[in-house]
Amino acid sequence: MATKENRSTTGPGPAWRAWGRALLGGAVMAAALGTGNALGEALVRALDLDGYPAQLLPAALVSALAVPVVLALRAGRSGSGRPLGLGTPASAAHGFARGLAVTTACAALALGGGTAAGWVRWSGPDPAGLVSFLAGNALVAVLLEALPEETTLRGYAWASLRDRFGGVLSALGTTLVFLLVPAASTVVQAGVAHAVGVDAPPMGLAPAGQDPVAYPVLLSVFGLTLIAARTAPGRAPLWAAIGTHLAFLSVNRVVFEGGRRDAGWSAHVSPVHAAVLELGYLAATAAVFTGARLLASRGRAPVSGPRTAVTGPRVRAAAAWLRPVLPSGPRATASGGRRVQPSAATTYSVGVWAGSGSRLVPPVRVLSRASAPPPGAVSRGRPATAVRRSPGTRRR
């Protein structure tokens, strides 16, 4: 009887398919952003909304159009490899707070250094106005940008590339798709706005009022920082990227645009110094997340030859944790075969990288009963165990 493989186990697939899925994630985000902004403006006019509801409605439309689509696309690929990284609600809150705290702390250090150097001059703070702005801006920023962009790009696009390629190429490829989204969204928004009879911003590689050279540079560094947050250890790494995204938007809108947005606090910074401070605290944030991932990787087991050595307290703890989950030794299955147990160290290493924890159990390979070795058979790869004889037994 021929050996049978579990149909839920899939390979990485060709390179063009991985790139196609990554571009599909970017296309979903561009379509949702352009459509949500155009339809949102039309609904705001039809419902005669003003103020904060007029900002919240388009943002909610963008998330409603983008997030369910990529969740359905990823769920449709059984045995696809890395999860999106959303995690459970409890782990999501922890990951979100981690991204928010790390980015805010790095921004505070950079801005504090800029203030000490005389680059930043602050206005008088209005605590009530600042809290009100941060609370209102947080919901709009999460729904309009942080949640849909991270789910489609650092979630679906990055996971699709990472299933096929290494970490560096996946990070660069995801960032490239990130750079294409703003321009593509302006094209979509122009088409939808024309169809519904509303005005649309001009099409271009950078939003109106942004420098066409400095904007892509800042967006590239920002995208790589979000990848660093996405790949940091944790059970909900995508929410760490969402928290980082929100912190970046909140800091920039208060510090550099606070006067125009009536944020309750603002700073006066020259454009050159503002660019240095932005890039500086983004680089510091990326360094913190990358350092956390490198420290976590020290607990992984080294691989030498066909066997995996399990060393280190963290790996031994993971192996003990996995014993109740994975079968130990040959175990009969419904198809009459045996399950091949993966190495606990390998399972733990991939779990740390993907941030999936207990949800990551590699697919098992099901062998037919005919292909399994008969009971009592001696493996060719290992020497046969010597038979102990009593002292009075003589060889015949």
C-alpha positions, 0 to 999 in steps of 0.5 A: 500500500502506498504511503498517504500524506495528510491533505491539510499539510501544504508546502510553501508554494511558488514564489510568484504566488507568495508575491501575488498574495502580498500584493493582494493584501495591499490591494485590499487596503488600497481599495478599502481606504479609497472606497471608505473615504469616498463613500464616507464623505457621501454618507456624511453629506447625506446624513448631514453629519458634522464634527467628530461623527463626520470623522468616525464614519469614514474610518469605520467604513475602511475597517469594515471593508478591509479587515473581514476580507483578509481574515476570510482570505487567510482562513481559507488557506488551511495549513497555511503556516504563520497566523496573522498574529491577532491572538486572544482578546487578553493577549491582544490587550497586552500586545497593544499596550506593549507597542504603545508603551515602547513607541511612546517611551522612545518618542519621549526620549528623542523629543526630550533630547531635542528639547535639551538641544534647543530644537523643540519649543513647546506651547502651554499645555491644556490637559483637558484638551489634550486628553480629549484629543488623544481619546478621540483621535485614538478611535479614528486612527485605529479604525482608519489606519492602524487596524486595517493597515496592520491586518492587511499588510503586516498581517496578511501580506507579511505572513504570505511572504514569510510562508515562502521567504526569509525574514529580511526579504519578507520585511522588505517586500511588505514595506514595498507594498506599504509604499504602494498603498497610498498612491493606489488608494488615491486612484480608487478614491478618485474613481469612487468619488466620481461615481458618488458625486463627491470631491476627491484629493489629487492622485499622486505618490504622496498625499497633498502637502507632503514632500514627495521625497521625504514622505517615502523615506519616512514611510519606509522607516515607519514600515520597517519599524512596524515589521520589527514590532510585528516580529517581536516575541509575544502571543499577539504580535500584530497588536503590538504593531497596531499599538506602535502605529497608533503611538506614532500617529498620536505623537506626530499629530500632537507634537508637529500638528497640535496647533492646527488640530487643536490638540491642547499641546504642540511644539515648534520645530523646524522641518529638518529637526522634525525629520531627524526626531521622527526618524530617530525615535522610529529607529529606537523603537525598531531597535528595542523590538529587534533586541527583544526578538534576538534575546528571545531567540537565545532560548531556541535550540541549535539544530545540528544534523538530523537530530535537534538538541533541546537545551536551555531552561526555556526550551526544556519548559516548552518541551515539557509543556508540549508533551500533553499536547503531542503524542509520545511514541507510535499511536494508532490513527483513524486511518490505521497509521502512525503519527510522526511527532515533530521536534519540540524544540523546532515547534517552540522556535517557530512558535516564538517567531510567529507569536502563536504560542499554544496555537501553533502545532505543526501538521502531522504526517500520517503514514499507512500501516503498511509503511510503518515498521513492524513491531520488534523490527530493528532500525537500520540507522541505530545499532541493535540492542544487545541481548542480556544473558544470564551468567549460566547461559551458553551460546549454542 
